[in-house]
Amino acid sequence: PAAPPAVAAAPAEPAEAAPPAEAVEHAETAPAAAPAPEAAAEPAIPIVPTPDEALLRVLSHPAVADKTFLITITDRTVTGMVHRDQMCGPWQLPVADNAVVTTGYTDYTGAAMACGERAPVAVVNAPASGRLAVTEAVLNLASAGVPTLEQIKLSANWMAACGEKGQDAALYDTVEAVAMQFCPAAGLAIPVGKDSCSMSSVWNDAATGAERRRISPVSCIISAFGPVPDVRLSRTPELQPLPGSVLIHVDFSDGRRRLGGSILAQCYGQLGGDTPDADNPQRLRAFYPIFQDLLRAGKLLAAHDVSDGGLAVTAAEMAMAGGCGVALSLPRAATPQEMLALLFAEEPGMLLQVVPKTAKHICSDFQAAGVPATIVGTVDPRDRCLSATFGETLGLKLPLARIRSVWSENSVQMRALRDNPAVAEQERAAAADDKDQGQNFSLTYEPDAVPNIARPDVHPKIAILREEGVNGHLEMAAAFTLAGFEAVDVHTTDLLEKRADLADFSGLVACGGFSYGDVLGAGSGWARTILYNDRLRDAFEAFFHNPTTFTLGVCNGCQMIAQLKSIIPGATDWPLFIRNRSMQFEARQVTLEVMQSPSIFLTGMTGSRIPIAVAHGEGFARFETEEARTRVLLTKRAALRYVDNNGRPTEQYPLNPNGSDGGLTGFTTTDGRATIMMPHPERGFRAVQLSYRPVDLFTDEAGPWMRMFRNARAFVN
């Protein structure tokens, strides 16, 4: 097709970003033909923006921009075996390259997965897009610690507009390039996949009646999976605040900087010229074992693959995740176009943070194996800017606050349309706050310390109570088991049908999830099952009044137990829990402060600021009256509250995900035997369960919440 018209350099505002290449490229009224070979010679950017303008424009492109609005509406900590999700660092930004889970509650072995895709490149060079997708998936998975390439298994999702002119041939060429050439040469296997071969749409224009047609380019979406011997060795893009540490660029392209199909080209309404490629599988084979040796030796502080947006975006994401300034030192650029190519070409590669004394040796190891690697920058935690120098010329310098603000704006705008606009404004303010120091934690106890237990060989029974839809019972059982209990799975129907009796248990915990899908209100259906059945009500009331028993309610279980307050001694004035102020399900890691209270679970933890996972849609604590709230505070029955990154109680989103007044989210009874809380302590009883933890904190097996379960065991003394 004809080249799109040249565009003038445009202001770097997110709202003015150009449409994706495929939308520009495809004809409006006729079937799209395969690109002519001469299209590869077209200039990528006819009017050259400054690097600052270009970076802000690229950061606002949907393929690069912040995806928080998509990620936080799903529960990513359920099972308690999630070691790594999308979020990284003290600001919890979604820049992770892979997902990592453990294989059990006492193991460090695990499994990892990652994805790769380069569909826009297929508009110009379909086989290259397939090779790039495989390479990206492997490089994304590398930092999880899968030992060898041969242990990585791939799943390929092929999508094409079969039957359209040129598309069958493009699909054939891509499958041949990936499955018959690249993967076998790299030592990779694709044992499974799927296809969607009707990626076209045809309709009649409402005004003219003319036939309109759109097709999608050939897309090869690669999912990569592999075993991880020790999840603790995995690394993320989060830069570590080590002054003088350096960045190494491992380059798979032999110094070529092709902009075809890049986000930069798309942002300025262009398809681009020559595309990046990954046509040397031997280089991938040589890179991988060296990288894994560095990972096992602890020589990598951070790692991030170069993909959408190029080297500049890779450095920006690492800088934002770690809150550290980055100064890139790149080769001299003869023209402004060369500057852009160095910053935004999406040639495959990786950016590694290492200590200075190992940098030259690491570069030599890669280069000796035929993989180009050079030092391209330094890290400075005190200078919160991203800069790039080309020879002696400073070509780019932007403060991280500006970068983060632009990068997060799409997420803010989406949340303003979908959720409560007020919380979107709070998210915008948080993204632009240059003084925000990120999550910081403080403990008044040793996580590994074990309270005095008179008979550790005795394992009191605890009822792990669940109902239809509850999904947090396995990790809860694991936490109590490791604390010395015998955890017994008890469904509400077991109590109804007399298969279990609460009188046989020392403790009761109502677990999180979605009882009855929450269609009857959060925890309400579960609570009414108990309150409206005389035998169940009497059994629970007797259990609650027994001075030797304890009760815990978490998330959906918290909502349920709160509605039983009329039969729980000392629970008067407890709040009910209603829809989050954001009007959305919220799944995050936030900071919780342990308040002074009589809770038997929180003994010795008062004053601590602790990371914890939340995953709920109805967590706003609503008191019947303001007087009831005052009485709960005066009698010290408020046990837990959300705090901001300065340690102050907060109602600000997203540090307080549900908006409860004063940040209150956990409550106890006057004698402390019953405690309810919306967050999930059972997903933080191991250090490896935390999405973010400082390198000098939670360094042992126990996570910060293990103490809570051990306190319960000590109470049974």
Beta strands, then each sheet from edge to edge (+ up, - down):
strand 1: 82-84
strand 2: 87-88
strand 3: 93-94
strand 4: 99-102
strand 5: 110-116
strand 6: 153-159
strand 7: 189-196
strand 8: 200-204
strand 9: 211-215
strand 10: 219-228
strand 11: 246-251
strand 12: 302-306
strand 13: 325-330
strand 14: 349-354
strand 15: 373-380
strand 16: 385-390
strand 17: 393-399
strand 18: 461-466
strand 19: 486-491
strand 20: 507-510
strand 21: 550-554
strand 22: 576-578
strand 23: 586-594
strand 24: 609-616
strand 25: 620-622
strand 26: 638-642
strand 27: 664-668
strand 28: 674-677
sheet 1: 1+ 4- 5+ 10- 6+ 7+
sheet 2: 2+ 3-
sheet 3: 8+ 9-
sheet 4: 12+ 14- 11+ 15- 13+ 16+ 17-
sheet 5: 19+ 18+ 20+ 21+ 28+ 27- 26+ 23- 24+
sheet 6: 22+ 25-
end
